């Protein structure tokens, strides 16, 4: 399980940085999570984690959408150059 989690985290980090996602945004999100945990504030911790996961999910969705669009564009170009 640890290996799966670790590979998933590293993949997600690579996607985020490939998309030029702001490292400072991610760091701020992690700080907010840590601050809430250190303060023993479960409501704030949950909100910070949910906000971070939403941000990461959106970035990964954007990456997948861009890849699909790139594939379609490549197929169209290939089709047009064959004619």
Gaussian input, Z-matrix of N, CA and C with variables (Angstrom, degrees):
# hf/3-21g

backbone

0 1
 N
 C     1     B1
 C     2     B2     1     A1
 N     3     B3     2     A2     1     D1
 C     4     B4     3     A3     2     D2
 C     5     B5     4     A4     3     D3
 N     6     B6     5     A5     4     D4
 C     7     B7     6     A6     5     D5
 C     8     B8     7     A7     6     D6
 N     9     B9     8     A8     7     D7
 C    10    B10     9     A9     8     D8
 C    11    B11    10    A10     9     D9
 N    12    B12    11    A11    10    D10
 C    13    B13    12    A12    11    D11
 C    14    B14    13    A13    12    D12
 N    15    B15    14    A14    13    D13
 C    16    B16    15    A15    14    D14
 C    17    B17    16    A16    15    D15
 N    18    B18    17    A17    16    D16
 C    19    B19    18    A18    17    D17
 C    20    B20    19    A19    18    D18
 N    21    B21    20    A20    19    D19
 C    22    B22    21    A21    20    D20
 C    23    B23    22    A22    21    D21
 N    24    B24    23    A23    22    D22
 C    25    B25    24    A24    23    D23
 C    26    B26    25    A25    24    D24
 N    27    B27    26    A26    25    D25
 C    28    B28    27    A27    26    D26
 C    29    B29    28    A28    27    D27
 N    30    B30    29    A29    28    D28
 C    31    B31    30    A30    29    D29
 C    32    B32    31    A31    30    D30
 N    33    B33    32    A32    31    D31
 C    34    B34    33    A33    32    D32
 C    35    B35    34    A34    33    D33
 N    36    B36    35    A35    34    D34
 C    37    B37    36    A36    35    D35
 C    38    B38    37    A37    36    D36
 N    39    B39    38    A38    37    D37
 C    40    B40    39    A39    38    D38
 C    41    B41    40    A40    39    D39
 N    42    B42    41    A41    40    D40
 C    43    B43    42    A42    41    D41
 C    44    B44    43    A43    42    D42
 N    45    B45    44    A44    43    D43
 C    46    B46    45    A45    44    D44
 C    47    B47    46    A46    45    D45
 N    48    B48    47    A47    46    D46
 C    49    B49    48    A48    47    D47
 C    50    B50    49    A49    48    D48
 N    51    B51    50    A50    49    D49
 C    52    B52    51    A51    50    D50
 C    53    B53    52    A52    51    D51
 N    54    B54    53    A53    52    D52
 C    55    B55    54    A54    53    D53
 C    56    B56    55    A55    54    D54
 N    57    B57    56    A56    55    D55
 C    58    B58    57    A57    56    D56
 C    59    B59    58    A58    57    D57
 N    60    B60    59    A59    58    D58
 C    61    B61    60    A60    59    D59
 C    62    B62    61    A61    60    D60
 N    63    B63    62    A62    61    D61
 C    64    B64    63    A63    62    D62
 C    65    B65    64    A64    63    D63
 N    66    B66    65    A65    64    D64
 C    67    B67    66    A66    65    D65
 C    68    B68    67    A67    66    D66
 N    69    B69    68    A68    67    D67
 C    70    B70    69    A69    68    D68
 C    71    B71    70    A70    69    D69
 N    72    B72    71    A71    70    D70
 C    73    B73    72    A72    71    D71
 C    74    B74    73    A73    72    D72
 N    75    B75    74    A74    73    D73
 C    76    B76    75    A75    74    D74
 C    77    B77    76    A76    75    D75
 N    78    B78    77    A77    76    D76
 C    79    B79    78    A78    77    D77
 C    80    B80    79    A79    78    D78
 N    81    B81    80    A80    79    D79
 C    82    B82    81    A81    80    D80
 C    83    B83    82    A82    81    D81
 N    84    B84    83    A83    82    D82
 C    85    B85    84    A84    83    D83
 C    86    B86    85    A85    84    D84
 N    87    B87    86    A86    85    D85
 C    88    B88    87    A87    86    D86
 C    89    B89    88    A88    87    D87
 N    90    B90    89    A89    88    D88
 C    91    B91    90    A90    89    D89
 C    92    B92    91    A91    90    D90
 N    93    B93    92    A92    91    D91
 C    94    B94    93    A93    92    D92
 C    95    B95    94    A94    93    D93
 N    96    B96    95    A95    94    D94
 C    97    B97    96    A96    95    D95
 C    98    B98    97    A97    96    D96
 N    99    B99    98    A98    97    D97
 C   100   B100    99    A99    98    D98
 C   101   B101   100   A100    99    D99
 N   102   B102   101   A101   100   D100
 C   103   B103   102   A102   101   D101
 C   104   B104   103   A103   102   D102
 N   105   B105   104   A104   103   D103
 C   106   B106   105   A105   104   D104
 C   107   B107   106   A106   105   D105
 N   108   B108   107   A107   106   D106
 C   109   B109   108   A108   107   D107
 C   110   B110   109   A109   108   D108
 N   111   B111   110   A110   109   D109
 C   112   B112   111   A111   110   D110
 C   113   B113   112   A112   111   D111
 N   114   B114   113   A113   112   D112
 C   115   B115   114   A114   113   D113
 C   116   B116   115   A115   114   D114
 N   117   B117   116   A116   115   D115
 C   118   B118   117   A117   116   D116
 C   119   B119   118   A118   117   D117
 N   120   B120   119   A119   118   D118
 C   121   B121   120   A120   119   D119
 C   122   B122   121   A121   120   D120
 N   123   B123   122   A122   121   D121
 C   124   B124   123   A123   122   D122
 C   125   B125   124   A124   123   D123
 N   126   B126   125   A125   124   D124
 C   127   B127   126   A126   125   D125
 C   128   B128   127   A127   126   D126
 N   129   B129   128   A128   127   D127
 C   130   B130   129   A129   128   D128
 C   131   B131   130   A130   129   D129
 N   132   B132   131   A131   130   D130
 C   133   B133   132   A132   131   D131
 C   134   B134   133   A133   132   D132
 N   135   B135   134   A134   133   D133
 C   136   B136   135   A135   134   D134
 C   137   B137   136   A136   135   D135
 N   138   B138   137   A137   136   D136
 C   139   B139   138   A138   137   D137
 C   140   B140   139   A139   138   D138
 N   141   B141   140   A140   139   D139
 C   142   B142   141   A141   140   D140
 C   143   B143   142   A142   141   D141
 N   144   B144   143   A143   142   D142
 C   145   B145   144   A144   143   D143
 C   146   B146   145   A145   144   D144
 N   147   B147   146   A146   145   D145
 C   148   B148   147   A147   146   D146
 C   149   B149   148   A148   147   D147
 N   150   B150   149   A149   148   D148
 C   151   B151   150   A150   149   D149
 C   152   B152   151   A151   150   D150
 N   153   B153   152   A152   151   D151
 C   154   B154   153   A153   152   D152
 C   155   B155   154   A154   153   D153
 N   156   B156   155   A155   154   D154
 C   157   B157   156   A156   155   D155
 C   158   B158   157   A157   156   D156
 N   159   B159   158   A158   157   D157
 C   160   B160   159   A159   158   D158
 C   161   B161   160   A160   159   D159
 N   162   B162   161   A161   160   D160
 C   163   B163   162   A162   161   D161
 C   164   B164   163   A163   162   D162
 N   165   B165   164   A164   163   D163
 C   166   B166   165   A165   164   D164
 C   167   B167   166   A166   165   D165
 N   168   B168   167   A167   166   D166
 C   169   B169   168   A168   167   D167
 C   170   B170   169   A169   168   D168
 N   171   B171   170   A170   169   D169
 C   172   B172   171   A171   170   D170
 C   173   B173   172   A172   171   D171
 N   174   B174   173   A173   172   D172
 C   175   B175   174   A174   173   D173
 C   176   B176   175   A175   174   D174
 N   177   B177   176   A176   175   D175
 C   178   B178   177   A177   176   D176
 C   179   B179   178   A178   177   D177
 N   180   B180   179   A179   178   D178
 C   181   B181   180   A180   179   D179
 C   182   B182   181   A181   180   D180
 N   183   B183   182   A182   181   D181
 C   184   B184   183   A183   182   D182
 C   185   B185   184   A184   183   D183
 N   186   B186   185   A185   184   D184
 C   187   B187   186   A186   185   D185
 C   188   B188   187   A187   186   D186
 N   189   B189   188   A188   187   D187
 C   190   B190   189   A189   188   D188
 C   191   B191   190   A190   189   D189
 N   192   B192   191   A191   190   D190
 C   193   B193   192   A192   191   D191
 C   194   B194   193   A193   192   D192
 N   195   B195   194   A194   193   D193
 C   196   B196   195   A195   194   D194
 C   197   B197   196   A196   195   D195
 N   198   B198   197   A197   196   D196
 C   199   B199   198   A198   197   D197
 C   200   B200   199   A199   198   D198
 N   201   B201   200   A200   199   D199
 C   202   B202   201   A201   200   D200
 C   203   B203   202   A202   201   D201
 N   204   B204   203   A203   202   D202
 C   205   B205   204   A204   203   D203
 C   206   B206   205   A205   204   D204
 N   207   B207   206   A206   205   D205
 C   208   B208   207   A207   206   D206
 C   209   B209   208   A208   207   D207
 N   210   B210   209   A209   208   D208
 C   211   B211   210   A210   209   D209
 C   212   B212   211   A211   210   D210
 N   213   B213   212   A212   211   D211
 C   214   B214   213   A213   212   D212
 C   215   B215   214   A214   213   D213
 N   216   B216   215   A215   214   D214
 C   217   B217   216   A216   215   D215
 C   218   B218   217   A217   216   D216
 N   219   B219   218   A218   217   D217
 C   220   B220   219   A219   218   D218
 C   221   B221   220   A220   219   D219
 N   222   B222   221   A221   220   D220
 C   223   B223   222   A222   221   D221
 C   224   B224   223   A223   222   D222
 N   225   B225   224   A224   223   D223
 C   226   B226   225   A225   224   D224
 C   227   B227   226   A226   225   D225
 N   228   B228   227   A227   226   D226
 C   229   B229   228   A228   227   D227
 C   230   B230   229   A229   228   D228
 N   231   B231   230   A230   229   D229
 C   232   B232   231   A231   230   D230
 C   233   B233   232   A232   231   D231
 N   234   B234   233   A233   232   D232
 C   235   B235   234   A234   233   D233
 C   236   B236   235   A235   234   D234
 N   237   B237   236   A236   235   D235
 C   238   B238   237   A237   236   D236
 C   239   B239   238   A238   237   D237
 N   240   B240   239   A239   238   D238
 C   241   B241   240   A240   239   D239
 C   242   B242   241   A241   240   D240
 N   243   B243   242   A242   241   D241
 C   244   B244   243   A243   242   D242
 C   245   B245   244   A244   243   D243
 N   246   B246   245   A245   244   D244
 C   247   B247   246   A246   245   D245
 C   248   B248   247   A247   246   D246

   B1=1.4453
   B2=1.5349
   B3=1.3227
   B4=1.4614
   B5=1.5212
   B6=1.3457
   B7=1.4642
   B8=1.5221
   B9=1.3219
   B10=1.4596
   B11=1.5266
   B12=1.3116
   B13=1.4625
   B14=1.5266
   B15=1.3287
   B16=1.4600
   B17=1.5275
   B18=1.3290
   B19=1.4675
   B20=1.5257
   B21=1.3248
   B22=1.4594
   B23=1.5164
   B24=1.3099
   B25=1.4708
   B26=1.5196
   B27=1.3292
   B28=1.4633
   B29=1.5213
   B30=1.3365
   B31=1.4733
   B32=1.5236
   B33=1.3155
   B34=1.4609
   B35=1.5231
   B36=1.3178
   B37=1.4726
   B38=1.5186
   B39=1.3280
   B40=1.4611
   B41=1.5214
   B42=1.3221
   B43=1.4694
   B44=1.5175
   B45=1.3152
   B46=1.4602
   B47=1.5316
   B48=1.3207
   B49=1.4565
   B50=1.5205
   B51=1.3361
   B52=1.4689
   B53=1.5262
   B54=1.3203
   B55=1.4608
   B56=1.5267
   B57=1.2838
   B58=1.4534
   B59=1.5396
   B60=1.3217
   B61=1.4568
   B62=1.5200
   B63=1.2747
   B64=1.4602
   B65=1.5247
   B66=1.3247
   B67=1.4535
   B68=1.5114
   B69=1.3307
   B70=1.4677
   B71=1.5301
   B72=1.3493
   B73=1.4693
   B74=1.5259
   B75=1.3278
   B76=1.4652
   B77=1.5279
   B78=1.3170
   B79=1.4600
   B80=1.5263
   B81=1.3103
   B82=1.4731
   B83=1.5262
   B84=1.3196
   B85=1.4679
   B86=1.5252
   B87=1.3193
   B88=1.4678
   B89=1.5264
   B90=1.3121
   B91=1.4744
   B92=1.5237
   B93=1.3283
   B94=1.4713
   B95=1.5289
   B96=1.3196
   B97=1.4725
   B98=1.5227
   B99=1.3302
   B100=1.4649
   B101=1.5268
   B102=1.3196
   B103=1.4695
   B104=1.5205
   B105=1.3274
   B106=1.4657
   B107=1.5265
   B108=1.3352
   B109=1.4662
   B110=1.5246
   B111=1.3293
   B112=1.4655
   B113=1.5267
   B114=1.3245
   B115=1.4683
   B116=1.5309
   B117=1.3361
   B118=1.4747
   B119=1.5339
   B120=1.3343
   B121=1.4646
   B122=1.5294
   B123=1.3241
   B124=1.4664
   B125=1.5290
   B126=1.3070
   B127=1.4619
   B128=1.5343
   B129=1.3140
   B130=1.4649
   B131=1.5263
   B132=1.3323
   B133=1.4674
   B134=1.5223
   B135=1.2997
   B136=1.4710
   B137=1.5304
   B138=1.3158
   B139=1.4651
   B140=1.5261
   B141=1.3250
   B142=1.4652
   B143=1.5286
   B144=1.3179
   B145=1.4678
   B146=1.5249
   B147=1.3285
   B148=1.4638
   B149=1.5285
   B150=1.3150
   B151=1.4556
   B152=1.5309
   B153=1.3099
   B154=1.4625
   B155=1.5319
   B156=1.3219
   B157=1.4690
   B158=1.5261
   B159=1.3160
   B160=1.4606
   B161=1.5220
   B162=1.3140
   B163=1.4683
   B164=1.5331
   B165=1.3346
   B166=1.4713
   B167=1.5255
   B168=1.3125
   B169=1.4643
   B170=1.5212
   B171=1.3231
   B172=1.4606
   B173=1.5336
   B174=1.3142
   B175=1.4687
   B176=1.5249
   B177=1.3332
   B178=1.4616
   B179=1.5270
   B180=1.3261
   B181=1.4633
   B182=1.5185
   B183=1.3171
   B184=1.4666
   B185=1.5211
   B186=1.3209
   B187=1.4720
   B188=1.5296
   B189=1.3233
   B190=1.4642
   B191=1.5263
   B192=1.3221
   B193=1.4614
   B194=1.5307
   B195=1.3161
   B196=1.4637
   B197=1.5279
   B198=1.3115
   B199=1.4688
   B200=1.5271
   B201=1.3352
   B202=1.4702
   B203=1.5228
   B204=1.3244
   B205=1.4654
   B206=1.5203
   B207=1.3210
   B208=1.4659
   B209=1.5287
   B210=1.3184
   B211=1.4670
   B212=1.5222
   B213=1.3224
   B214=1.4657
   B215=1.5165
   B216=1.3200
   B217=1.4658
   B218=1.5272
   B219=1.3215
   B220=1.4650
   B221=1.5239
   B222=1.3228
   B223=1.4651
   B224=1.5284
   B225=1.3220
   B226=1.4671
   B227=1.5286
   B228=1.3080
   B229=1.4663
   B230=1.5305
   B231=1.3045
   B232=1.4611
   B233=1.5222
   B234=1.3208
   B235=1.4654
   B236=1.5393
   B237=1.3307
   B238=1.4626
   B239=1.5201
   B240=1.3005
   B241=1.4635
   B242=1.5242
   B243=1.3285
   B244=1.4705
   B245=1.5136
   B246=1.3154
   B247=1.4710
   B248=1.4983
   A1=110.52
   A2=115.55
   A3=119.96
   A4=110.64
   A5=116.67
   A6=120.59
   A7=111.16
   A8=116.77
   A9=121.00
   A10=110.54
   A11=116.66
   A12=120.94
   A13=110.65
   A14=115.60
   A15=119.79
   A16=111.23
   A17=117.92
   A18=119.98
   A19=110.62
   A20=117.35
   A21=121.04
   A22=111.77
   A23=116.32
   A24=120.73
   A25=109.84
   A26=117.32
   A27=119.39
   A28=111.23
   A29=117.48
   A30=120.16
   A31=109.66
   A32=116.94
   A33=120.87
   A34=111.30
   A35=116.60
   A36=119.81
   A37=110.50
   A38=116.77
   A39=119.74
   A40=110.51
   A41=116.99
   A42=121.00
   A43=109.99
   A44=116.57
   A45=120.89
   A46=110.92
   A47=116.79
   A48=119.43
   A49=111.58
   A50=117.61
   A51=120.08
   A52=110.64
   A53=116.43
   A54=121.01
   A55=111.46
   A56=116.38
   A57=121.63
   A58=111.51
   A59=113.84
   A60=118.80
   A61=107.80
   A62=115.68
   A63=120.01
   A64=111.06
   A65=114.96
   A66=119.73
   A67=111.58
   A68=115.90
   A69=118.57
   A70=110.85
   A71=117.16
   A72=119.50
   A73=110.50
   A74=115.52
   A75=119.82
   A76=110.87
   A77=116.28
   A78=119.93
   A79=110.70
   A80=116.79
   A81=120.23
   A82=111.06
   A83=116.44
   A84=120.02
   A85=110.71
   A86=116.43
   A87=119.74
   A88=110.84
   A89=116.21
   A90=119.16
   A91=111.02
   A92=116.61
   A93=120.02
   A94=110.46
   A95=116.46
   A96=120.14
   A97=109.29
   A98=116.48
   A99=120.70
   A100=111.41
   A101=116.68
   A102=119.65
   A103=111.24
   A104=116.59
   A105=120.50
   A106=110.92
   A107=116.36
   A108=119.29
   A109=110.97
   A110=116.56
   A111=120.18
   A112=111.46
   A113=116.01
   A114=120.75
   A115=111.82
   A116=114.91
   A117=120.73
   A118=111.02
   A119=113.12
   A120=120.82
   A121=108.25
   A122=117.56
   A123=119.98
   A124=113.42
   A125=117.59
   A126=120.40
   A127=109.66
   A128=115.79
   A129=119.58
   A130=111.04
   A131=117.01
   A132=120.05
   A133=110.63
   A134=116.27
   A135=120.11
   A136=110.12
   A137=116.98
   A138=120.92
   A139=110.67
   A140=116.79
   A141=120.47
   A142=111.10
   A143=117.13
   A144=121.11
   A145=109.96
   A146=117.12
   A147=120.06
   A148=111.14
   A149=116.92
   A150=120.92
   A151=110.53
   A152=116.59
   A153=121.26
   A154=110.98
   A155=116.80
   A156=120.12
   A157=111.32
   A158=117.40
   A159=120.90
   A160=110.25
   A161=116.47
   A162=122.38
   A163=110.35
   A164=116.28
   A165=120.77
   A166=110.12
   A167=117.59
   A168=121.55
   A169=110.79
   A170=116.50
   A171=120.50
   A172=111.00
   A173=116.52
   A174=120.05
   A175=110.84
   A176=117.35
   A177=120.42
   A178=110.91
   A179=117.33
   A180=121.21
   A181=110.68
   A182=116.95
   A183=121.13
   A184=110.35
   A185=116.89
   A186=121.65
   A187=110.24
   A188=117.18
   A189=120.68
   A190=111.07
   A191=116.72
   A192=120.99
   A193=110.01
   A194=116.93
   A195=121.30
   A196=110.85
   A197=116.74
   A198=120.08
   A199=111.13
   A200=117.10
   A201=120.18
   A202=110.53
   A203=116.96
   A204=120.53
   A205=111.03
   A206=116.32
   A207=120.08
   A208=110.83
   A209=116.55
   A210=120.62
   A211=110.57
   A212=117.10
   A213=121.35
   A214=110.35
   A215=116.90
   A216=120.54
   A217=110.58
   A218=117.01
   A219=120.47
   A220=111.39
   A221=116.12
   A222=120.05
   A223=110.75
   A224=116.99
   A225=120.28
   A226=111.15
   A227=116.23
   A228=120.39
   A229=110.23
   A230=116.14
   A231=120.14
   A232=110.50
   A233=117.11
   A234=121.88
   A235=110.67
   A236=115.77
   A237=119.83
   A238=112.78
   A239=118.11
   A240=120.16
   A241=111.98
   A242=117.48
   A243=121.50
   A244=111.19
   A245=118.08
   A246=120.56
   A247=111.88
   D1=-41.04
   D2=-180.00
   D3=-60.35
   D4=-45.31
   D5=-179.43
   D6=-61.88
   D7=-40.79
   D8=178.78
   D9=-63.88
   D10=-45.63
   D11=178.54
   D12=-62.54
   D13=-44.86
   D14=-178.93
   D15=-62.06
   D16=-45.04
   D17=-179.58
   D18=-66.32
   D19=-36.50
   D20=177.79
   D21=-64.75
   D22=-43.13
   D23=179.37
   D24=-64.26
   D25=-44.75
   D26=-179.33
   D27=-66.22
   D28=-37.63
   D29=176.29
   D30=-62.71
   D31=-48.28
   D32=-178.84
   D33=-61.19
   D34=-40.69
   D35=178.44
   D36=-63.11
   D37=-41.23
   D38=179.89
   D39=-63.76
   D40=-42.91
   D41=178.14
   D42=-60.93
   D43=-45.49
   D44=-177.95
   D45=-61.35
   D46=-44.43
   D47=-178.00
   D48=-75.19
   D49=-30.43
   D50=174.89
   D51=-63.77
   D52=-31.84
   D53=-179.49
   D54=-85.17
   D55=5.39
   D56=-179.45
   D57=62.01
   D58=31.13
   D59=175.18
   D60=-62.58
   D61=138.10
   D62=-175.59
   D63=-63.48
   D64=118.83
   D65=176.15
   D66=-62.18
   D67=-32.20
   D68=179.58
   D69=-69.00
   D70=-33.21
   D71=176.09
   D72=-62.78
   D73=-45.83
   D74=-179.47
   D75=-64.85
   D76=-41.48
   D77=178.78
   D78=-63.47
   D79=-42.05
   D80=177.54
   D81=-61.53
   D82=-39.72
   D83=178.85
   D84=-64.81
   D85=-43.53
   D86=179.00
   D87=-65.89
   D88=-37.14
   D89=177.01
   D90=-64.04
   D91=-41.09
   D92=179.23
   D93=-62.60
   D94=-39.76
   D95=177.31
   D96=-63.65
   D97=-49.42
   D98=-179.11
   D99=-61.50
   D100=-44.21
   D101=-179.89
   D102=-59.34
   D103=-43.07
   D104=-179.90
   D105=-66.27
   D106=-39.82
   D107=177.79
   D108=-65.61
   D109=-43.64
   D110=179.39
   D111=-63.44
   D112=-33.53
   D113=179.07
   D114=-80.92
   D115=-4.35
   D116=-178.05
   D117=56.33
   D118=43.51
   D119=-179.52
   D120=-109.52
   D121=94.01
   D122=-174.86
   D123=-64.92
   D124=-31.48
   D125=179.99
   D126=-67.79
   D127=-47.47
   D128=179.03
   D129=-66.83
   D130=-38.30
   D131=179.03
   D132=-62.93
   D133=-45.66
   D134=179.54
   D135=-61.53
   D136=-44.82
   D137=-179.75
   D138=-62.43
   D139=-41.61
   D140=-179.43
   D141=-66.68
   D142=-41.89
   D143=178.83
   D144=-65.78
   D145=-45.48
   D146=-179.94
   D147=-62.18
   D148=-40.60
   D149=178.53
   D150=-63.51
   D151=-43.64
   D152=179.10
   D153=-63.59
   D154=-46.04
   D155=-179.02
   D156=-64.72
   D157=-36.35
   D158=176.11
   D159=-63.52
   D160=-43.01
   D161=179.09
   D162=-61.00
   D163=-47.74
   D164=-179.76
   D165=-65.21
   D166=-43.81
   D167=179.26
   D168=-58.15
   D169=-44.14
   D170=179.94
   D171=-63.96
   D172=-41.54
   D173=179.00
   D174=-63.41
   D175=-41.94
   D176=179.10
   D177=-67.81
   D178=-38.57
   D179=177.02
   D180=-64.09
   D181=-41.56
   D182=177.76
   D183=-61.47
   D184=-40.41
   D185=179.10
   D186=-63.35
   D187=-45.73
   D188=179.46
   D189=-63.35
   D190=-41.57
   D191=179.35
   D192=-62.87
   D193=-43.96
   D194=179.12
   D195=-62.76
   D196=-39.96
   D197=178.42
   D198=-64.70
   D199=-40.82
   D200=177.91
   D201=-63.72
   D202=-43.70
   D203=179.40
   D204=-63.69
   D205=-39.57
   D206=178.80
   D207=-64.91
   D208=-39.99
   D209=178.98
   D210=-63.84
   D211=-44.37
   D212=179.20
   D213=-63.46
   D214=-43.30
   D215=179.48
   D216=-62.62
   D217=-40.39
   D218=178.37
   D219=-64.92
   D220=-39.93
   D221=178.62
   D222=-65.43
   D223=-41.12
   D224=177.83
   D225=-63.58
   D226=-44.19
   D227=179.45
   D228=-62.52
   D229=-43.60
   D230=178.80
   D231=-62.04
   D232=-42.43
   D233=179.35
   D234=-63.83
   D235=-43.78
   D236=-178.87
   D237=-67.81
   D238=-34.27
   D239=-178.51
   D240=-77.87
   D241=-17.44
   D242=177.96
   D243=-80.83
   D244=-17.37
   D245=-176.07
   D246=-84.43

